[in-house]
Amino acid sequence: MPSIKDPEVKILATYSLTLQSDYPSEEDDAWRESPFNWIRTRRSSRQRGAIGEKLVSGYLALKGFDVTRSPDAGADRVVGGKRAEIKMSTLWEGGFYKFQQLRDQNYDFALCLGISPFDAHCWVLPKDVILDSWANEFAGITSQHGGVSGTDTAWLSVYPDDAPEWLNKWGGRLSNAVGLISEITDQEPLI
């Protein structure tokens, strides 16, 4: 491990260590033995997003769906000929998922995968449902950024054990989401 040479940086680093105990560790007890813990510890949001895309793509491929990369930035993947935007959230400290950066782009549906320490949830939301709900400030889809230019991104907050009634139609359990993807794509899962 390289040592710090600059004396001012040494002072700052030493003081930093005194603050460390004031902030909870990424390794909280709920996630310690989780098979998903590696996803949430010390990863940037961009890296987590890439992991989410790979995780969803691999899972759907294992289920027998035809999954390819999108040819453009309007969607993340093409599943059975339908354009999919993939959003992943690990469970926040308050017990909810927050699916971020929902936009009006060129996709047919957004697949929102929520990862808890020992569980997973998934909602498959057609783009028009997202846009209609967002426009009406309905059921947890709100603008992510404030101000005049804050209408380009939204986020959805979901308590998995207390999801809004309207959201139940669009998934919840992984098996429900797989069924919805099957309906949207006209592909039957293999397993």
C-alpha positions as CSV (number, residue, x, y, z in Angstrom):
1,M,0.0,0.0,0.0
2,P,1.5,3.3,-1.0
3,S,2.3,5.7,1.9
4,I,1.2,9.3,2.1
5,K,4.1,11.6,1.5
6,D,2.5,15.0,1.8
7,P,2.4,16.1,5.5
8,E,-0.9,18.0,5.0
9,V,-2.5,14.9,3.5
10,K,-1.2,12.9,6.5
11,I,-3.0,15.3,8.9
12,L,-6.2,15.1,6.8
13,A,-6.0,11.2,6.7
14,T,-5.4,10.9,10.4
15,Y,-8.4,13.2,11.2
16,S,-10.4,11.2,8.6
17,L,-9.8,8.1,10.7
18,T,-11.3,9.8,13.8
19,L,-14.5,10.4,11.9
20,Q,-14.8,6.9,10.5
21,S,-16.7,5.5,13.6
22,D,-19.4,8.2,13.1
23,Y,-20.5,6.7,9.9
24,P,-22.0,3.2,9.5
25,S,-20.0,0.6,7.7
26,E,-21.1,-0.7,4.3
27,E,-20.9,-4.1,6.0
28,D,-24.1,-3.9,8.0
29,D,-25.4,-7.1,9.7
30,A,-28.4,-7.6,7.4
31,W,-26.2,-7.9,4.3
32,R,-23.2,-9.6,5.8
33,E,-24.0,-13.2,4.6
34,S,-26.1,-12.1,1.6
35,P,-25.1,-13.5,-1.8
36,F,-25.8,-10.0,-3.1
37,N,-23.6,-8.1,-0.7
38,W,-20.8,-7.8,-3.2
39,I,-23.0,-5.7,-5.4
40,R,-23.6,-2.9,-2.9
41,T,-20.3,-2.5,-1.2
42,R,-18.0,0.1,-2.5
43,R,-19.5,0.3,-6.0
44,S,-20.4,3.4,-7.9
45,S,-23.9,3.9,-9.1
46,R,-22.7,3.5,-12.7
47,Q,-21.0,0.2,-11.8
48,R,-24.1,-1.0,-10.0
49,G,-26.2,-0.2,-13.0
50,A,-24.0,-2.2,-15.3
51,I,-24.1,-5.1,-12.8
52,G,-27.9,-4.8,-12.7
53,E,-28.1,-5.0,-16.5
54,K,-25.8,-8.1,-16.6
55,L,-27.7,-9.7,-13.7
56,V,-31.1,-9.2,-15.4
57,S,-29.8,-10.3,-18.8
58,G,-28.2,-13.4,-17.5
59,Y,-31.3,-14.3,-15.4
60,L,-33.7,-13.9,-18.3
61,A,-31.3,-15.8,-20.6
62,L,-31.3,-18.7,-18.1
63,K,-35.1,-18.6,-18.1
64,G,-35.0,-19.0,-21.9
65,F,-35.7,-15.5,-23.2
66,D,-33.8,-14.1,-26.2
67,V,-31.8,-11.2,-24.7
68,T,-29.4,-9.0,-26.7
69,R,-27.8,-5.6,-26.1
70,S,-29.7,-2.7,-27.4
71,P,-28.2,-1.2,-30.6
72,D,-28.5,2.3,-29.1
73,A,-28.7,4.2,-25.8
74,G,-32.5,4.4,-25.8
75,A,-32.8,1.0,-24.0
76,D,-30.4,-1.3,-22.2
77,R,-31.4,-4.7,-23.7
78,V,-33.8,-6.1,-26.3
79,V,-35.8,-9.0,-24.8
80,G,-37.8,-11.1,-27.3
81,G,-37.8,-8.2,-29.7
82,K,-39.0,-5.6,-27.1
83,R,-36.8,-2.8,-25.9
84,A,-36.1,-2.9,-22.1
85,E,-34.7,-0.3,-19.8
86,I,-33.2,-2.0,-16.7
87,K,-33.1,-0.4,-13.3
88,M,-31.8,-2.0,-10.2
89,S,-31.9,-0.9,-6.6
90,T,-30.6,-2.5,-3.5
91,L,-32.8,-2.1,-0.4
92,W,-32.2,1.3,1.2
93,E,-31.7,1.7,4.9
94,G,-35.4,2.8,5.3
95,G,-36.6,-0.5,3.9
96,F,-37.5,0.7,0.3
97,Y,-36.1,0.5,-3.2
98,K,-35.5,3.6,-5.2
99,F,-35.4,3.1,-9.0
100,Q,-33.6,6.1,-10.4
101,Q,-33.1,7.9,-13.7
102,L,-36.4,6.9,-15.3
103,R,-36.6,8.8,-18.6
104,D,-38.8,9.2,-21.7
105,Q,-36.5,7.2,-24.0
106,N,-36.9,4.6,-26.7
107,Y,-38.0,1.5,-24.7
108,D,-41.1,-0.6,-24.4
109,F,-40.9,-1.4,-20.7
110,A,-38.7,-0.7,-17.7
111,L,-37.7,-3.7,-15.7
112,C,-37.1,-2.6,-12.0
113,L,-35.2,-5.2,-10.1
114,G,-35.0,-4.7,-6.3
115,I,-32.4,-6.7,-4.4
116,S,-32.7,-7.3,-0.6
117,P,-30.2,-9.2,1.5
118,F,-32.0,-12.5,0.9
119,D,-34.9,-11.7,-1.4
120,A,-35.5,-10.0,-4.8
121,H,-38.5,-8.2,-6.2
122,C,-39.2,-7.1,-9.8
123,W,-41.7,-4.9,-11.6
124,V,-42.2,-4.7,-15.3
125,L,-43.6,-1.3,-16.1
126,P,-44.7,-0.4,-19.7
127,K,-43.3,3.0,-20.6
128,D,-46.7,4.6,-20.9
129,V,-47.6,3.5,-17.3
130,I,-44.4,5.3,-16.1
131,L,-45.1,8.5,-18.1
132,D,-48.8,8.6,-17.1
133,S,-48.0,8.0,-13.4
134,W,-45.2,10.5,-13.4
135,A,-47.3,13.2,-15.1
136,N,-50.0,12.8,-12.4
137,E,-47.5,12.6,-9.6
138,F,-49.1,9.3,-8.8
139,A,-48.1,6.4,-6.6
140,G,-44.5,7.2,-5.9
141,I,-43.1,8.2,-9.3
142,T,-41.8,11.7,-8.9
143,S,-39.3,14.0,-10.6
144,Q,-35.8,13.2,-9.5
145,H,-34.4,16.6,-9.9
146,G,-36.0,19.9,-9.0
147,G,-36.0,23.2,-10.7
148,V,-37.2,24.3,-14.2
149,S,-35.0,21.6,-15.9
150,G,-36.1,18.9,-13.5
151,T,-38.6,17.2,-15.7
152,D,-36.2,14.9,-17.6
153,T,-35.8,12.2,-14.9
154,A,-38.0,10.5,-12.4
155,W,-37.6,7.9,-9.7
156,L,-39.9,5.4,-8.1
157,S,-39.8,4.5,-4.4
158,V,-41.3,1.2,-3.4
159,Y,-41.6,-0.5,0.0
160,P,-41.6,-4.2,-1.2
161,D,-43.9,-5.4,1.6
162,D,-46.3,-2.5,1.1
163,A,-46.2,-1.7,-2.6
164,P,-49.0,0.5,-3.9
165,E,-52.0,-1.4,-5.2
166,W,-51.5,-0.2,-8.8
167,L,-48.0,-1.6,-8.8
168,N,-49.0,-5.1,-7.9
169,K,-50.4,-5.5,-11.4
170,W,-46.9,-5.1,-12.8
171,G,-45.0,-7.7,-10.7
172,G,-43.6,-7.9,-7.2
173,R,-42.2,-11.4,-7.1
174,L,-39.7,-12.6,-9.8
175,S,-42.2,-15.2,-11.0
176,N,-44.8,-12.5,-11.6
177,A,-42.3,-10.4,-13.6
178,V,-41.3,-13.4,-15.7
179,G,-44.9,-14.0,-16.5
180,L,-45.3,-10.3,-17.6
181,I,-42.2,-10.5,-19.7
182,S,-43.6,-13.6,-21.4
183,E,-46.8,-11.8,-22.2
184,I,-45.0,-8.7,-23.5
185,T,-42.5,-10.7,-25.7
186,D,-44.7,-13.7,-26.7
187,Q,-41.9,-15.9,-25.5
188,E,-42.4,-18.8,-23.0
189,P,-39.8,-19.2,-20.3
190,L,-38.1,-22.6,-20.3
191,I,-37.8,-22.9,-16.6
